[in-house]
Amino acid sequence: MKLSKFRIFSIIIFLWFHFYSQEKKSFEIETIAFYNLENLFDTINNPETFDDDRTPLGKDVWNGEKYRRKLENMSRVLADIGRDQNSKPPVLIGVCEIENRQVLEDLVADEKLAPFHYGIVHYDSPDERGIDVALLFQKRYFRVLSSQPRKLVIYEPDQPSKRDYTRDQLVVTGLLNDEEINLIINHWPSRGGGELKSSYKREKAAALNKRIIDSLRNINPKAKIIAMGDFNDDPTSKSFKRVLQTKASKKDLSVTDLYNPMENMLKEGKGSLAYRDSWNLFDQIYMSSNLITSDHGYTFYKAGIFNKPYLITQNGQFKGYPFRTYGYAGYEGGYSDHFPAYIYLIRPSE
């Protein structure tokens, strides 16, 4: 049956109105980041922890000038993360390798961060070096409902009575623009002694993450959960693939699955730190599947490694590596031996 010219014209007009007269959908976007601050220590000697190197009389000759430069460098990075697609710095920032609450107070008071009024969630951990994890949050957008440190208890296999003291895992529940979000901030045990020999420690850390996630889901089966940290493991390591059973694909995620966008990034050759000409992606952010599959509220949009040129060593033997505070040749005045990781969350604007 032939359509009349009038009928064809009517269809064209209808389609034009259908596709072009509709109001464009807009979204809120929020940045969440994690950064290993590479030993953000003050200059004061604490007799209860091994901070001697980071004192004026210690090996690093850590003085007020170096400390102020470190704060300026860290605040520059934190203020820049996510600015490619967002008008403000991250609303939530997990950090590790910080000595105490005071260094965080000094950090958020820097002129680059002060306008954003960051709050702090921090607990002293039993780590032998005295380093902790913490959460920084913009008070305007996030309200803390609860927080607690969860102890990671590890004993040496050949010395069952000897405990290996390491960082706590920080659990924070709060309202991000009135929507509940649960966060776990991590700094898992290092690979000291070798990756295989030390892997059991990170597997225990992953098991603690799993218990925390299960407990959050027991309280709220629909809990949206984001875990971030320097895991000292890659997304393909046993701690992630066997213990946490993270998934790299968004397809066919079950209600209890955990999605890790960093796994595909590692397969693409991306990393957050380099060692012996090889890249690792220890700095990661993974999440509960409902941040992928949910049809309302915040959902995951994109993940990235923040590696702007000023964070990269530009010449010499370690060209291309992160531009760090201290390197093999001593003080370099850079940023960190890690690049930050970040994600964007989006939700439809009201």
FILUM-663427 format. One record per residue: residue number from 1; x, y, z of N, C-alpha, C in turn. Coordinates in pm, whole numbers. Layout:
BEGIN
NUM/X/Y/Z/X/Y/Z/X/Y/Z
...
***
This chain:
BEGIN
1/85/-120/0/0/0/0/88/124/0
2/66/217/-95/144/339/-104/95/441/-2
3/192/509/60/156/617/152/146/747/75
4/46/826/108/31/956/42/140/1050/88
5/164/1154/7/265/1253/44/230/1318/178
6/102/1340/201/57/1403/325/89/1312/444
7/63/1179/424/88/1083/531/238/1077/564
8/321/1076/460/466/1072/482/511/1198/557
9/457/1314/516/492/1441/581/450/1438/728
10/332/1381/757/284/1375/895/375/1289/982
11/421/1176/924/511/1087/998/643/1158/1029
12/694/1230/928/821/1303/948/807/1406/1060
13/696/1481/1057/672/1583/1160/662/1518/1298
14/591/1405/1305/576/1336/1434/712/1292/1488
15/793/1230/1401/925/1185/1443/1014/1301/1486
16/1005/1413/1415/1085/1530/1449/1052/1577/1589
17/921/1587/1619/881/1631/1752/921/1528/1858
18/911/1399/1822/942/1294/1919/1090/1297/1961
19/1179/1315/1864/1322/1308/1892/1384/1442/1932
20/1329/1552/1886/1395/1681/1906/1324/1776/2001
21/1197/1749/2026/1127/1841/2116/1131/1793/2259
22/1187/1671/2280/1198/1620/2416/1306/1697/2493
23/1279/1720/2619/1377/1789/2702/1497/1697/2728
24/1618/1750/2713/1737/1669/2735/1748/1630/2882
25/1785/1504/2905/1800/1455/3042/1933/1500/3097
26/1934/1556/3217/2059/1600/3279/2090/1514/3401
27/2219/1509/3436/2264/1424/3545/2350/1501/3643
28/2339/1462/3770/2437/1504/3869/2558/1413/3854
29/2676/1465/3877/2797/1383/3871/2883/1413/3993
30/2930/1307/4058/3015/1322/4175/3141/1236/4156
31/3253/1289/4201/3381/1219/4192/3418/1161/4328
32/3462/1035/4327/3513/968/4447/3654/921/4414
33/3748/947/4504/3889/920/4473/3959/851/4589
34/4072/789/4553/4161/733/4654/4305/770/4619
35/4384/805/4722/4523/845/4697/4612/797/4811
36/4717/725/4776/4825/693/4870/4917/814/4876
37/4923/880/4990/4995/1007/5002/5145/990/5028
38/5194/870/5018/5337/839/5035/5398/908/5158
39/5362/852/5272/5424/895/5398/5406/1044/5427
40/5279/1084/5441/5253/1221/5486/5270/1224/5638
41/5391/1261/5679/5429/1265/5820/5454/1410/5861
42/5427/1440/5988/5470/1569/6041/5618/1560/6076
43/5672/1662/6138/5816/1664/6170/5845/1626/6315
44/5742/1590/6389/5757/1563/6533/5783/1415/6557
45/5881/1384/6636/5915/1245/6666/5814/1187/6764
46/5750/1077/6724/5658/1006/6812/5730/883/6866
47/5759/878/6995/5837/767/7050/5765/633/7044
48/5636/633/7017/5559/508/7015/5554/443/6877
49/5601/513/6772/5598/456/6637/5733/477/6569
50/5755/403/6461/5881/416/6388/5867/526/6283
51/5877/650/6331/5870/765/6241/6002/842/6239
52/6108/779/6290/6236/849/6309/6292/907/6179
53/6274/835/6067/6327/885/5939/6264/1018/5901
54/6137/1033/5932/6066/1156/5893/6066/1257/6008
55/6185/1291/6052/6207/1395/6152/6327/1477/6108
56/6345/1596/6163/6458/1680/6121/6594/1614/6141
57/6606/1527/6241/6734/1461/6267/6741/1322/6206
58/6636/1279/6137/6632/1146/6079/6696/1139/5942
59/6693/1020/5885/6758/992/5756/6707/1086/5646
60/6577/1119/5648/6518/1202/5542/6534/1352/5568
61/6590/1387/5684/6603/1528/5723/6471/1600/5693
62/6366/1546/5753/6229/1592/5726/6200/1716/5809
63/6203/1832/5744/6188/1958/5817/6060/2030/5776
64/6040/2148/5833/5918/2223/5808/5900/2261/5662
65/6008/2295/5595/5999/2334/5454/5953/2218/5367
66/6011/2101/5390/5971/1983/5312/5826/1944/5343
67/5790/1955/5469/5653/1921/5509/5552/2013/5441
68/5580/2142/5439/5488/2238/5375/5478/2211/5224
69/5590/2179/5162/5586/2148/5018/5504/2021/4992
70/5519/1924/5081/5441/1800/5068/5291/1830/5076
71/5252/1912/5170/5110/1949/5183/5060/2020/5058
72/5140/2113/5008/5101/2186/4887/5086/2092/4767
73/5178/1997/4755/5172/1902/4644/5049/1812/4655
74/5023/1758/4775/4909/1669/4794/4778/1742/4769
75/4767/1865/4818/4643/1940/4801/4620/1975/4655
76/4728/2001/4581/4713/2030/4437/4650/1911/4365
77/4702/1792/4395/4650/1672/4329/4503/1651/4365
78/4472/1654/4493/4335/1627/4537/4236/1728/4481
79/4280/1853/4467/4192/1955/4411/4171/1937/4261
80/4262/1866/4194/4255/1849/4048/4176/1726/4004
81/4170/1624/4088/4111/1497/4045/3965/1517/4004
82/3932/1464/3887/3794/1467/3838/3753/1593/3769
83/3842/1692/3760/3805/1821/3702/3780/1813/3551
84/3818/1703/3487/3789/1689/3345/3639/1689/3317
85/3562/1636/3414/3418/1626/3393/3338/1681/3510
86/3405/1742/3604/3335/1793/3722/3387/1931/3756
87/3302/2013/3812/3341/2151/3843/3406/2163/3980
88/3409/2054/4056/3465/2060/4191/3550/1936/4217
89/3636/1940/4318/3717/1824/4353/3628/1710/4404
90/3685/1593/4429/3605/1480/4476/3529/1512/4605
91/3406/1464/4612/3328/1483/4735/3376/1388/4843
92/3433/1274/4801/3484/1173/4894/3624/1133/4850
93/3718/1134/4945/3856/1097/4914/3907/1003/5023
94/3939/880/4984/4007/790/5075/4156/814/5064
95/4227/813/5176/4372/833/5176/4438/730/5266
96/4566/704/5236/4645/617/5323/4787/671/5332
97/4866/608/5419/5002/653/5452/5002/794/5508
98/4914/815/5604/4913/941/5679/4946/908/5825
99/5019/998/5890/5068/966/6024/4964/984/6133
100/4883/1088/6121/4788/1118/6230/4682/1216/6179
101/4593/1252/6267/4485/1343/6228/4538/1483/6198
102/4643/1525/6269/4692/1661/6251/4741/1686/6109
103/4806/1588/6046/4853/1611/5909/4734/1627/5814
104/4622/1562/5847/4501/1579/5765/4439/1717/5787
105/4441/1762/5912/4392/1897/5941/4474/2000/5863
106/4606/1981/5860/4693/2073/5786/4665/2064/5636
107/4638/1943/5588/4613/1922/5445/4486/1993/5400
108/4377/1971/5470/4250/2030/5424/4245/2180/5448
109/4339/2232/5529/4348/2377/5551/4428/2448/5443
110/4494/2372/5354/4569/2434/5245/4474/2515/5157
111/4526/2622/5098/4443/2715/5023/4369/2652/4905
112/4423/2541/4853/4357/2478/4739/4236/2395/4781
113/4236/2348/4906/4127/2263/4954/4034/2334/5052
114/4084/2436/5120/4006/2503/5224/3869/2551/5178
115/3854/2603/5054/3722/2651/5011/3615/2542/5004
116/3658/2414/5007/3561/2306/4990/3520/2241/5123
117/3577/2290/5233/3532/2253/5367/3525/2102/5388
118/3641/2039/5377/3647/1895/5397/3642/1858/5545
119/3560/1758/5576/3563/1695/5706/3655/1575/5703
120/3681/1517/5820/3777/1407/5833/3718/1296/5917
121/3734/1172/5869/3707/1054/5952/3840/980/5964
122/3890/968/6087/4022/909/6107/4028/841/6243
123/4092/725/6246/4121/655/6371/4268/614/6368
124/4334/617/6483/4471/567/6492/4469/415/6480
125/4554/361/6395/4560/216/6378/4685/162/6448
126/4694/31/6466/4809/-27/6537/4930/-53/6449
127/4931/1/6328/5042/-22/6236/5175/15/6301
128/5275/-69/6276/5405/-49/6341/5474/80/6300
129/5447/126/6177/5506/251/6130/5420/372/6170
130/5304/345/6227/5219/454/6269/5138/517/6158
131/5123/448/6044/5047/505/5933/4904/453/5935
132/4812/539/5893/4668/511/5901/4601/533/5767
133/4472/495/5762/4384/532/5652/4285/634/5704
134/4220/707/5612/4123/808/5653/4031/840/5537
135/3923/908/5568/3829/958/5467/3818/1109/5481
136/3831/1179/5369/3802/1322/5361/3669/1336/5287
137/3584/1425/5334/3453/1441/5270/3412/1588/5271
138/3350/1630/5162/3298/1766/5156/3167/1772/5235
139/3167/1852/5341/3054/1855/5434/2924/1900/5367
140/2936/1977/5261/2817/2027/5192/2740/1915/5123
141/2811/1809/5084/2749/1704/5003/2738/1569/5074
142/2814/1549/5182/2815/1419/5248/2802/1437/5398
143/2711/1357/5456/2692/1361/5602/2718/1223/5658
144/2811/1214/5751/2849/1087/5812/2740/1042/5909
145/2693/918/5891/2596/859/5983/2664/771/6087
146/2767/697/6043/2841/611/6136/2979/582/6078
147/3071/548/6167/3205/510/6123/3268/422/6229
148/3355/331/6181/3428/247/6275/3551/187/6208
149/3659/167/6285/3775/95/6232/3755/-54/6257
150/3788/-136/6158/3781/-281/6174/3922/-337/6175
151/3956/-404/6283/4092/-457/6300/4119/-573/6205
152/4235/-570/6142/4281/-681/6061/4384/-757/6145
153/4344/-873/6196/4428/-950/6287/4496/-1062/6208
154/4629/-1055/6202/4709/-1152/6128/4821/-1203/6217
155/4840/-1335/6218/4951/-1395/6291/5046/-1463/6193
156/5173/-1462/6226/5274/-1525/6142/5252/-1677/6140
157/5253/-1740/6021/5226/-1884/6012/5323/-1969/6094
158/5451/-1930/6094/5552/-2008/6166/5567/-1965/6312
159/5498/-1856/6348/5498/-1809/6488/5355/-1769/6525
160/5270/-1867/6555/5127/-1841/6576/5093/-1741/6685
161/5190/-1716/6775/5164/-1620/6882/5209/-1478/6847
162/5275/-1464/6731/5327/-1333/6690/5231/-1265/6594
163/5176/-1153/6637/5082/-1079/6552/5156/-981/6462
164/5110/-973/6338/5163/-875/6242/5069/-755/6245
165/5113/-648/6308/5028/-530/6324/5026/-448/6195
166/4906/-423/6147/4890/-352/6020/4773/-255/6029
167/4737/-197/5916/4634/-93/5915/4494/-151/5937
168/4409/-73/6006/4267/-105/6014/4200/-83/5879
169/4081/-137/5865/3995/-104/5752/3884/-12/5804
170/3874/104/5743/3781/206/5790/3647/192/5719
171/3540/181/5797/3405/166/5742/3325/292/5776
172/3270/355/5673/3193/478/5692/3062/465/5615
173/2952/493/5685/2821/502/5621/2774/645/5630
174/2725/697/5519/2679/836/5520/2582/864/5408
175/2536/987/5404/2441/1031/5302/2513/1121/5202
176/2521/1074/5078/2576/1153/4969/2459/1220/4899
177/2444/1351/4922/2327/1423/4869/2199/1347/4902
178/2189/1305/5029/2070/1239/5086/2051/1095/5041
179/2148/1035/4974/2141/893/4939/2248/816/5015
180/2208/706/5079/2302/633/5162/2408/561/5078
181/2534/582/5117/2648/517/5054/2738/462/5165
182/2788/341/5145/2878/277/5241/3018/268/5181
183/3118/302/5261/3256/308/5212/3347/224/5300
184/3443/157/5235/3547/84/5307/3682/135/5255
185/3763/192/5344/3893/249/5306/4001/150/5350
186/4090/114/5256/4185/6/5279/4330/47/5253
187/4420/-17/5325/4562/-19/5290/4612/-156/5334
188/4605/-252/5244/4635/-390/5277/4785/-412/5298
189/4822/-521/5365/4964/-548/5392/5048/-552/5265
190/5172/-509/5278/5261/-496/5164/5309/-633/5115
191/5387/-629/5008/5446/-751/4952/5587/-775/5006
192/5618/-716/5118/5749/-736/5180/5777/-884/5202
193/5895/-929/5159/5928/-1070/5167/5891/-1147/5043
194/5824/-1078/4949/5785/-1143/4823/5635/-1155/4811
195/5587/-1150/4687/5442/-1154/4662/5378/-1283/4713
196/5436/-1397/4679/5375/-1525/4716/5382/-1548/4867
197/5497/-1517/4925/5515/-1541/5068/5420/-1456/5152
198/5388/-1338/5104/5303/-1245/5181/5157/-1247/5137
199/5122/-1328/5037/4986/-1322/4980/4879/-1358/5082
200/4911/-1446/5178/4810/-1487/5277/4759/-1368/5357
201/4846/-1267/5376/4804/-1149/5452/4697/-1071/5377
202/4716/-1056/5247/4617/-981/5168/4489/-1063/5147
203/4503/-1194/5148/4383/-1278/5140/4301/-1264/5268
204/4369/-1252/5382/4298/-1227/5508/4232/-1089/5507
205/4301/-992/5447/4243/-858/5435/4119/-862/5346
206/4124/-937/5237/4009/-951/5148/3893/-1020/5221
207/3925/-1120/5302/3821/-1189/5379/3753/-1095/5477
208/3831/-1003/5537/3771/-904/5626/3680/-810/5546
209/3725/-766/5428/3639/-686/5340/3506/-758/5315
210/3516/-888/5286/3395/-967/5257/3302/-972/5377
211/3358/-989/5496/3274/-991/5618/3207/-857/5640
212/3281/-749/5615/3223/-616/5630/3107/-597/5533
213/3128/-637/5409/3023/-625/5306/2900/-707/5346
214/2922/-829/5394/2810/-913/5437/2734/-850/5552
215/2807/-789/5646/2739/-726/5760/2660/-603/5717
216/2711/-527/5622/2637/-412/5571/2511/-457/5500
217/2520/-566/5426/2403/-618/5355/2301/-681/5450
218/2349/-732/5563/2255/-782/5663/2171/-669/5721
219/2232/-554/5737/2159/-436/5787/2065/-382/5680
220/2116/-375/5556/2038/-323/5444/2071/-403/5319
221/1982/-495/5279/2009/-579/5161/2035/-499/5034
222/1991/-374/5029/2012/-291/4911/2127/-192/4929
223/2212/-217/5026/2323/-125/5056/2411/-105/4933
224/2439/19/4902/2536/52/4797/2672/68/4865
225/2769/-12/4817/2898/-24/4886/3011/5/4789
226/3105/87/4832/3224/119/4754/3346/93/4842
227/3436/7/4795/3562/-19/4865/3675/39/4783
228/3767/106/4849/3878/171/4779/4005/154/4861
229/4119/163/4794/4241/156/4871/4364/124/4790
230/4476/121/4861/4600/65/4810/4599/-79/4860
231/4565/-171/4771/4545/-310/4811/4673/-392/4805
232/4781/-333/4751/4907/-407/4733/4887/-537/4657
233/4779/-546/4584/4749/-655/4493/4684/-598/4369
234/4696/-670/4259/4630/-630/4135/4487/-683/4131
235/4405/-630/4042/4266/-677/4031/4254/-825/3994
236/4362/-883/3939/4359/-1024/3901/4421/-1115/4006
237/4463/-1058/4119/4526/-1138/4224/4424/-1226/4294
238/4473/-1328/4362/4386/-1425/4430/4292/-1358/4530
239/4343/-1256/4599/4260/-1188/4699/4132/-1132/4638
240/4141/-1086/4514/4024/-1031/4446/3941/-1138/4376
241/4009/-1224/4298/3935/-1317/4212/3883/-1440/4287
242/3952/-1484/4391/3907/-1603/4463/3836/-1571/4593
243/3890/-1472/4667/3829/-1441/4797/3707/-1350/4779
244/3726/-1235/4716/3615/-1143/4694/3531/-1181/4572
245/3590/-1256/4480/3523/-1300/4357/3467/-1182/4277
246/3552/-1082/4259/3511/-963/4183/3495/-997/4036
247/3407/-923/3970/3378/-943/3828/3427/-822/3748
248/3475/-851/3626/3527/-744/3540/3425/-698/3438
249/3317/-775/3421/3215/-743/3320/3087/-697/3387
250/3021/-600/3326/2893/-551/3378/2778/-645/3344
251/2803/-739/3255/2696/-828/3209/2665/-934/3313
252/2537/-961/3332/2491/-1072/3416/2541/-1066/3559
253/2548/-946/3615/2587/-933/3755/2471/-977/3844
254/2501/-1061/3943/2398/-1101/4039/2389/-996/4149
255/2290/-1012/4234/2267/-916/4343/2387/-910/4437
256/2454/-1021/4458/2563/-1025/4555/2701/-1007/4492
257/2708/-991/4360/2837/-977/4294/2903/-843/4326
258/3035/-841/4310/3115/-720/4325/3181/-689/4192
259/3169/-565/4150/3221/-524/4020/3349/-442/4038
260/3452/-479/3962/3580/-407/3969/3617/-353/3831
261/3596/-223/3808/3629/-165/3677/3778/-160/3649
262/3859/-180/3753/4004/-169/3736/4065/-291/3667
263/3993/-403/3667/4051/-524/3609/4077/-507/3460
264/3981/-452/3388/4000/-429/3245/4105/-322/3218
265/4117/-226/3310/4220/-123/3295/4359/-186/3304
266/4376/-281/3395/4505/-350/3408/4536/-427/3280
267/4435/-493/3224/4455/-569/3101/4492/-478/2983
268/4453/-351/2993/4488/-253/2890/4628/-194/2911
269/4695/-239/3016/4831/-192/3043/4839/-71/3133
270/4729/-32/3196/4730/84/3284/4770/43/3425
271/4836/135/3495/4880/106/3630/4882/230/3717
272/4898/208/3848/4905/320/3941/5042/332/4006
273/5128/232/3986/5266/241/4035/5353/147/3952
274/5482/178/3948/5574/100/3866/5688/47/3950
275/5732/-73/3914/5844/-135/3985/5918/-225/3886
276/6049/-198/3871/6133/-276/3781/6073/-285/3640
277/6036/-170/3588/5984/-157/3452/5853/-232/3430
278/5782/-257/3536/5652/-324/3526/5548/-245/3603
279/5429/-234/3547/5322/-158/3611/5229/-250/3689
280/5189/-202/3806/5085/-267/3886/4969/-170/3905
281/4853/-227/3933/4735/-144/3961/4686/-178/4102
282/4765/-135/4201/4731/-163/4340/4622/-69/4392
283/4613/50/4334/4516/151/4381/4386/132/4303
284/4286/83/4373/4163/40/4307/4039/89/4380
285/3929/88/4307/3797/115/4363/3702/11/4305
286/3646/-74/4391/3546/-171/4345/3415/-147/4419
287/3307/-211/4376/3176/-173/4427/3074/-286/4420
288/2965/-269/4493/2854/-364/4487/2784/-351/4352
289/2723/-461/4308/2665/-466/4174/2548/-369/4156
290/2481/-331/4265/2366/-241/4249/2408/-99/4211
291/2537/-69/4216/2583/59/4161/2598/51/4009
292/2581/-67/3953/2580/-87/3809/2439/-111/3759
293/2363/-192/3832/2233/-240/3783/2114/-159/3831
294/2133/-73/3931/2020/1/3989/1957/94/3886
295/1825/104/3889/1755/194/3797/1716/326/3865
296/1768/348/3986/1743/476/4052/1861/510/4143
297/1874/637/4175/1984/682/4260/2116/682/4186
298/2224/687/4262/2357/694/4203/2394/562/4137
299/2457/573/4019/2513/457/3950/2654/490/3902
300/2732/385/3882/2869/400/3834/2867/448/3689
301/2955/547/3660/2968/598/3524/3102/560/3462
302/3212/591/3532/3343/571/3471/3451/568/3580
303/3560/496/3552/3674/490/3643/3799/538/3572
304/3898/581/3649/4021/627/3587/4138/628/3683
305/4258/641/3626/4381/664/3701/4422/808/3672
306/4443/886/3776/4478/1027/3759/4629/1037/3745
307/4675/1058/3622/4820/1060/3596/4857/1177/3505
308/4820/1295/3547/4855/1416/3471/5008/1429/3461
309/5056/1500/3358/5202/1509/3336/5281/1555/3457
310/5226/1646/3537/5306/1696/3650/5328/1589/3758
311/5254/1478/3750/5271/1369/3845/5371/1264/3797
312/5427/1285/3680/5512/1185/3616/5657/1233/3609
313/5751/1144/3643/5893/1174/3629/5925/1194/3481
314/5987/1305/3448/6004/1345/3308/6136/1302/3245
315/6233/1262/3324/6360/1221/3266/6434/1128/3361
316/6548/1076/3313/6630/989/3395/6587/843/3387
317/6646/765/3476/6625/621/3477/6478/584/3499
318/6407/667/3575/6269/634/3610/6168/723/3536
319/6205/764/3417/6116/842/3332/5986/765/3309
320/5874/834/3329/5743/772/3313/5684/718/3441
321/5768/701/3545/5719/654/3674/5653/771/3749
322/5575/742/3854/5524/850/3938/5638/934/3997
323/5620/1065/3997/5717/1160/4050/5698/1167/4201
324/5789/1106/4274/5767/1083/4417/5839/1183/4506
325/5804/1180/4634/5868/1267/4732/6013/1225/4755
326/6032/1097/4781/6166/1041/4800/6186/927/4702
327/6297/927/4633/6332/820/4541/6461/752/4583
328/6516/675/4493/6640/603/4525/6757/699/4546
329/6748/816/4486/6857/914/4500/6833/1010/4615
330/6725/988/4692/6696/1077/4804/6577/1166/4776
331/6577/1285/4835/6464/1376/4825/6447/1427/4682
332/6326/1414/4627/6297/1460/4492/6197/1576/4491
333/6121/1591/4599/6026/1701/4607/5901/1681/4524
334/5874/1556/4486/5756/1528/4404/5631/1502/4485
335/5552/1409/4438/5417/1391/4492/5404/1259/4568
336/5398/1149/4495/5379/1018/4557/5433/912/4463
337/5460/794/4518/5501/682/4434/5380/609/4375
338/5261/661/4402/5137/607/4346/5062/718/4272
339/4987/679/4169/4888/767/4109/4754/743/4180
340/4671/846/4192/4538/825/4250/4445/750/4155
341/4347/683/4213/4239/621/4137/4110/699/4167
342/4018/698/4070/3892/770/4093/3780/706/4012
343/3657/734/4055/3538/696/3979/3443/814/3977
344/3355/814/3878/3243/908/3872/3114/831/3900
345/3030/889/3986/2893/841/4004/2799/945/3942
346/2690/896/3882/2591/987/3826/2450/947/3871
347/2359/1043/3872/2218/1013/3889/2138/1124/3823
348/2018/1092/3775/1937/1193/3707/1907/1312/3797
349/1916/1431/3741/1882/1552/3817/1730/1558/3834
350/1689/1611/3947/1544/1623/3972/1486/1740/3891
***
